[in-house]
Amino acid sequence: MSGYELSRQWFDFLFENPDLTNVSQTALYMWLIELNNRKGFSEKFIFNTDDACSYTGIKDRKTVWRSEERRVGKECRSRWS
């Protein structure tokens, strides 16, 4: 699946469920698509929350964690928390 297809799916989901998403989730998801694209679209990959904050403009790492938890539907844990 291409980055375009992933972003298209996300925005389709946004239009259908505006009450379930927020700007931080969208910024994080778009950055994760770009990051995974640079890694060759691997099945699983890790990311640094400080990098996520820097590249998306999110000020707090907890916001990154909450956004990812809401997106994937389960609790995310950092190895460094």
N, CA and C of each residue as an Amber inpcrd file, in Angstrom:
protein
   243
   0.8550000  -1.1770000   0.0000000   0.0000000   0.0000000   0.0000000
   0.9010000   1.2400000   0.0000000   0.5610000   2.1970000  -0.7910000
   1.3790000   3.4030000  -0.9050000   1.0180000   4.4320000   0.1730000
   1.9000000   5.4040000   0.3270000   1.6440000   6.4890000   1.2640000
   0.3900000   7.2600000   0.9100000   0.1630000   7.4200000  -0.4000000
  -1.0550000   8.1080000  -0.8390000  -2.3000000   7.3430000  -0.3990000
  -2.2930000   6.0300000  -0.5980000  -3.4480000   5.2150000  -0.2180000
  -3.6970000   5.2640000   1.2880000  -2.6120000   5.2420000   2.0670000
  -2.7610000   5.3290000   3.5260000  -3.3370000   6.6760000   3.9450000
  -2.8200000   7.7500000   3.3490000  -3.3430000   9.0750000   3.7080000
  -4.7880000   9.2280000   3.2560000  -5.1140000   8.6810000   2.1100000
  -6.4900000   8.7460000   1.6150000  -7.4420000   8.0100000   2.5630000
  -7.0360000   6.8310000   3.0120000  -7.8460000   6.0760000   3.9750000
  -8.0460000   6.8790000   5.2580000  -6.9840000   7.5350000   5.7220000
  -7.0700000   8.3150000   6.9520000  -8.0680000   9.4600000   6.7930000
  -7.9680000  10.1910000   5.6860000  -8.8670000  11.3180000   5.4990000
 -10.3060000  10.8700000   5.2450000 -10.4960000   9.7310000   4.6100000
 -11.8440000   9.1650000   4.4980000 -12.3980000   8.8680000   5.8890000
 -11.5650000   8.2910000   6.7420000 -11.9720000   8.0040000   8.1200000
 -12.3090000   9.3020000   8.8660000 -11.4940000  10.3360000   8.6560000
 -11.7550000  11.6360000   9.3020000 -13.1100000  12.2010000   8.9110000
 -13.4170000  12.1520000   7.6330000 -14.6830000  12.7000000   7.1700000
 -15.8780000  11.9390000   7.7270000 -15.7110000  10.6350000   7.8930000
 -16.7930000   9.8030000   8.4130000 -16.8960000   9.8400000   9.9340000
 -15.8030000  10.1660000  10.6360000 -15.7530000  10.1100000  12.1070000
 -15.0670000  11.3400000  12.6890000 -15.5860000  12.5250000  12.4630000
 -14.8930000  13.7260000  12.9420000 -14.7930000  13.8060000  14.4690000
 -15.6790000  13.1220000  15.1760000 -15.6580000  13.1680000  16.6310000
 -14.6380000  12.2040000  17.2400000 -14.0370000  11.3320000  16.4430000
 -13.0960000  10.3370000  16.9630000 -11.6340000  10.7110000  16.7540000
 -11.3810000  11.8250000  16.1060000 -10.0070000  12.1800000  15.7590000
  -9.6990000  13.6190000  16.1500000  -8.3930000  13.9340000  16.1570000
  -7.9810000  15.3080000  16.4190000  -6.7560000  15.6480000  15.5670000
  -6.3330000  16.8760000  15.6250000  -5.2400000  17.3600000  14.7970000
  -3.9300000  16.6420000  15.1340000  -3.6920000  16.3750000  16.4010000
  -2.4560000  15.6900000  16.7880000  -2.3750000  14.3000000  16.1740000
  -3.4870000  13.5970000  16.1460000  -3.4970000  12.2650000  15.5370000
  -3.1670000  12.3530000  14.0460000  -3.7300000  13.3370000  13.3770000
  -3.4790000  13.4870000  11.9490000  -2.0190000  13.8290000  11.6900000
  -1.4710000  14.7590000  12.4400000  -0.0630000  15.1280000  12.2680000
   0.8390000  13.9270000  12.5190000   0.5790000  13.1950000  13.5730000
   1.3950000  12.0270000  13.8900000   1.2690000  10.9600000  12.8060000
   0.0550000  10.6890000  12.3610000  -0.1550000   9.6590000  11.3480000
   0.5510000  10.0200000  10.0440000   0.4510000  11.2660000   9.6190000
   1.1110000  11.6830000   8.3830000   2.6290000  11.5590000   8.5220000
   3.1590000  11.9210000   9.6900000   4.6010000  11.7980000   9.9070000
   5.0230000  10.3260000   9.9210000   4.1960000   9.4650000  10.5220000
   4.5160000   8.0320000  10.5570000   4.4940000   7.4260000   9.1540000
   3.5680000   7.8740000   8.3110000   3.5530000   7.4060000   6.9210000
   4.8630000   7.8010000   6.2390000   5.2620000   9.0460000   6.4140000
   6.5090000   9.5210000   5.8110000   7.7180000   8.7570000   6.3500000
   7.7670000   8.5450000   7.6460000   8.8780000   7.8180000   8.2650000
   8.9320000   6.3910000   7.7350000   7.8010000   5.7260000   7.6780000
   7.7740000   4.3580000   7.1820000   8.1260000   4.3050000   5.6970000
   7.7180000   5.3040000   4.9440000   8.1010000   5.3810000   3.5320000
   9.6230000   5.4270000   3.4000000  10.2630000   6.2080000   4.2540000
  11.7290000   6.2960000   4.2210000  12.3930000   4.9910000   4.6310000
  11.6690000   4.1770000   5.3900000  12.2030000   2.8800000   5.8170000
  11.8130000   1.7600000   4.8630000  11.1660000   2.0950000   3.7590000
  10.8020000   1.1000000   2.7650000   9.5200000   0.3520000   3.0760000
   8.6300000   0.9690000   3.8410000   7.3390000   0.3780000   4.2240000
   7.5030000  -0.9920000   4.8630000   8.2530000  -1.0180000   5.9460000
   8.4100000  -2.2640000   6.7050000   7.1170000  -2.5580000   7.4720000
   6.9160000  -3.8160000   7.7850000   5.6950000  -4.2490000   8.4750000
   5.6060000  -3.6280000   9.8700000   6.7260000  -3.6040000  10.5910000
   6.7770000  -3.0090000  11.9280000   7.9990000  -2.1060000  12.0000000
   7.8530000  -1.0180000  12.7340000   8.9950000  -0.1380000  12.9480000
   8.7860000   0.6380000  14.2310000   9.8610000   1.1660000  14.7620000
   9.7760000   1.9620000  15.9910000  10.0770000   3.4160000  15.6340000
   9.6370000   4.2960000  16.5220000   9.9530000   5.7120000  16.3290000
  10.2230000   6.3470000  17.6750000  10.9840000   7.3910000  17.6420000
  11.3660000   8.1410000  18.8260000  10.3190000   9.2340000  19.0740000
   9.7820000   9.2890000  20.2870000   8.7460000  10.2890000  20.5730000
   9.2870000  11.7140000  20.5070000  10.5630000  11.9070000  20.8410000
  11.1380000  13.2550000  20.7220000  11.1790000  13.6920000  19.2580000
  11.5230000  12.7650000  18.3600000  11.4910000  13.0860000  16.9300000
  10.0680000  13.3860000  16.4830000   9.1200000  12.5900000  16.9550000
   7.7160000  12.8220000  16.5950000   7.2830000  14.2210000  17.0210000
   7.6740000  14.6340000  18.2170000   7.3350000  15.9820000  18.6830000
   7.9790000  17.0430000  17.7990000   9.2550000  16.8610000  17.4870000
   9.9790000  17.8430000  16.6760000   9.3870000  18.0000000  15.2910000
   9.0840000  16.8940000  14.6300000   8.6560000  16.9400000  13.2400000
   7.1780000  17.2480000  13.0580000   6.3610000  17.0570000  14.0940000
   4.9300000  17.3250000  13.9560000   4.4970000  18.6190000  14.6180000
   5.3540000  19.1770000  15.4590000   4.9790000  20.3850000  16.1830000
   4.2160000  20.1070000  17.4650000   4.0840000  18.8380000  17.8180000
   3.4340000  18.4720000  19.0850000   4.4140000  18.7930000  20.2060000
   3.9400000  19.4860000  21.2320000   4.8350000  19.9790000  22.2810000
   5.1410000  18.9690000  23.3770000   4.2660000  18.0080000  23.6020000
   4.4030000  17.1070000  24.7450000   4.4230000  15.6550000  24.2820000
   5.3790000  14.8770000  24.7790000   5.4640000  13.4600000  24.4090000
   4.2190000  12.6910000  24.8250000   3.5900000  13.0940000  25.9060000
   2.3620000  12.4170000  26.3410000   1.2550000  12.5630000  25.2960000
   1.2260000  13.6850000  24.6010000   0.2470000  13.8830000  23.5340000
   0.5180000  12.9090000  22.4000000   1.7910000  12.6750000  22.0830000
   2.1480000  11.6920000  21.0590000   1.6590000  10.3160000  21.4890000
   1.9190000   9.9320000  22.7320000   1.4920000   8.6190000  23.2220000
  -0.0230000   8.4840000  23.1760000  -0.7350000   9.5080000  23.6560000
  -2.2040000   9.4530000  23.6420000  -2.7500000   9.3680000  22.2220000
  -2.1550000  10.1270000  21.3140000  -2.6060000  10.0980000  19.9190000
  -2.4120000   8.7150000  19.3160000  -1.2870000   8.1100000  19.5900000
  -1.0290000   6.7750000  19.0470000  -1.9300000   5.7320000  19.7060000
  -2.1680000   5.8720000  20.9930000  -3.0750000   4.9430000  21.6790000
  -4.4810000   5.0230000  21.0900000  -4.9520000   6.2310000  20.8370000
  -6.2890000   6.3910000  20.2490000  -6.3380000   5.8370000  18.8390000
  -5.2480000   6.0180000  18.0950000  -5.2160000   5.5570000  16.7070000
  -5.1950000   4.0370000  16.6190000  -4.3680000   3.3790000  17.4330000
  -4.2540000   1.9200000  17.3420000  -5.2230000   1.1930000  18.2630000
  -5.8290000   1.9080000  19.1970000  -6.8410000   1.3080000  20.0590000
  -6.2990000   0.5140000  21.2190000  -5.0390000   0.7320000  21.5800000
  -4.4880000   0.0570000  22.7540000  -3.4030000   0.9250000  23.3510000
  -2.9940000   0.5860000  24.5490000  -2.0080000   1.3910000  25.2560000
  -0.6280000   1.1940000  24.6460000   0.0580000   2.2930000  24.4370000
   1.4280000   2.2590000  23.9260000   2.3710000   2.5470000  25.0840000
   3.4140000   1.8240000  25.1490000   4.3890000   2.0210000  26.2190000
   5.7340000   2.3920000  25.6220000   6.3790000   3.3190000  26.2610000
   7.7130000   3.6980000  25.8530000   8.7230000   2.9280000  26.6930000
   9.7960000   2.5110000  26.0780000  10.8440000   1.8130000  26.8220000
  11.5440000   2.7630000  27.7810000  11.4040000   4.0640000  27.5650000
  12.1440000   5.0310000  28.3480000  11.2760000   5.8050000  29.3280000
  10.0200000   5.4530000  29.4790000   9.1570000   6.2140000  30.3930000
   9.3030000   5.7370000  31.8180000
